[in-house]
């Protein structure tokens, strides 16, 4: 799981269907495709995104409201094949 506070990075990830595009300096090994992205308000009141990967133990972690995760909503899910 990853927590990201950059809308630009999230938009890039969604535009690439859940894959991080290779950047200069990458060794060419692709990251796994993301399972879903959850947008929420963090404890500071700022928009934040939780990124869930296939091997993560708790795929619903960012969807449960806590003092750190407020108003969660899934904004992208990997298409089922």
Secondary structure, 3 states (H helix, E strand, C coil): CEEECCHHHHHHHHHCCCCCCCCCCCCCCCCCCEEEEEEEECCCCCEEEEEEECCCCCCCHHHCCCCCCEEEEEEEECCCC
